[in-house]
Each structure stands twice: as structure tokens, then as C-alpha cells.
Amino acid sequence: MPGLDICIQMDPMHGVQVRGDTTFALAHEALARGHRVWTYGVETLRLESGKVRAFAHEVIELTHEQGDHVRYGEAKLRDLSEADVVLIRQDPPFDMAYITGCHILEALPETTLVLNDPAEIRNAPEKIFVMDFPELMPPTLISADPRAIREFREEHGDIIVKPLYGNGGAGVFRLRPDDQNLASLLEMFLTPPNALGGPVPVIAQGYLPAVRQGDKRILLLDGEPVGAINRVPAEGEARSNMHVGGRAEAAELSARDREICAAIGPELKRRRLVLTGIDVIGGLITEINVTSPTGVQELRRFGGPDLAALFWDWTERAKA
């Protein structure tokens, strides 16, 4: 098929880690296929008189030499309705700026394929969307009420508390039954009030000891599981995120993993959430990542499928 015109909404390409970044892998594969790739920051996005535009840089070449890995060409104000595909790939936090960007991209015509679907990203924050499947989850509470969080801690003892709209393991705390820091944490999380006039809820979950054996990231394409990697926390660390010291290792999809994917896959497909990642600890799902899921390069490095290639196979068929 003729090369596609692709615009990627992302954090600056020159700042990514080429060995691990999924967006880099997607862009690299697109260029290898002869597609034209542009990148832009969400801060340059504009909606004016019904037109969606962004100031974008064309990516001419990507290499695996960190620090000298991108060569740009033309930079100009792009009418995104002229693009074949727009990828939403900037990292969270999932805040009002993120939500506003989704609203703006919803104004694009159907001739531009936006992935993942911006309306569904907006309606499916990863730590809230997963609550649609309580039978697959550990005990979980979302609340800005300190009393509710204390009652949850009294019931479950050993818990994890984290920001509702955070990412990458930032602000994640484990509180054992004898930990005396809950009041201080709630003060930090819930005050001062946010810009909308009230505290932002936090998420509390029962601690899963199985995290010591790993937090499995399962990657799905159009609701179907493609493969998995395991992320093992460093010694003395409750978080398994790789940029806070977690170690990635090969992993197979278990019968339980496939059961979880079969339960959530149809809803992912219905919502047009094409590239997603779920986090599974001890056979229970903790998050459904729909904004900029990672793990594609690690999956390939451990001998799994090349999801970047599979993603563009899917996209080319959708645009054919």
C-alpha cells in the first residue's frame, strides 16, 4: 500500500531512551515501512474554527545511537485532518491537559484514524477503567475521604496507596499494618485542593505479596493478548516499574492471564483501544494502560512477537 502520513503526539523524540521506549519502536518501524512520520507535542495542539492543527516536525531518520538517534526534517503547522493516522503517545499524568487534548482530537474527521480512540482514552483512565472488572482485581478503593481510606486500611491491613492519575510508580507507597505514616500521606495527597476546588481522590489496594515474584505486563492488540514480560521489584522496593529499578524478564501467558484477557478483550475492542497493556500480580489485574503502554521492546528482546510490526500490520489493514 502507499506510505501513510503519520503524526505522533508524544513527549520530545530527542529525549526518549531508544533501548526501551515503545513510541520510538513504533516510529522506527513506521519509517522502515516507508511511511512518513511527524511528531508534535500536545502543547502545540490547537482547535480553531473546526480545524485541528499542531506544530509538527518531520522525522527523517531514527537510529539506535542514544543521543544522536533522531534527525528531523521540515517543521511546520500541520492540519491533522490531512494525516492518515494520529497516534496519541504522550506519557501521563492523565490530567486536564491530557483530557483537553483528547477533546480536541475528537474533532478530527473519520478519514483520520486516531489511536487509541481519544474519546475512549478520556473515558477510561487506567486506574478507574479497571474497576469495571472487580471480580478480577484485588480489594480496591478510590476515594478522597480520609475516613474511607482509614477504614479500608483497618480492613485490609497491608495496603498500597498511590495517586489516581499518576504514572511510572511515582508516589506509590506501601503501608504495613504497623506503619504510622498514613495520616501524613493523606495530608500530602489530599491537600491543598486542586484547581477544581477539591482534593483529587487516591487509589488504595490490598498489598499483593506475589509482587515479589513480579508484576506481569501483558500487551494486547485490538483486545487480543500478544505476549508478556515480567517486572520484578528491586530488593527492598514495593514498585516494579523499570525506571525505578525493576528488572524485566521473560514471561509466558498463563491460563489465568488468558482468562483475564478473554474477560476484558471484548470491551477493549468495543472501545477502539487498540494498543493496551494490563498489569497482573498473582493472577489479579491492577491496571489497564490505555494512554501510552510500554513493554514492546522488552517483549521482542526476550524472544516474543514484534508488536511494533504487528501494530502497523493492523493499522495498514484498517486504512486499506
Order of alpha helices (4+ residues) and beta strands (2+ residues): beta-alpha-beta-beta-beta-beta-beta-alpha-beta-alpha-alpha-beta-alpha-beta-beta-alpha-beta-beta-beta-beta-alpha-beta-beta-alpha-alpha
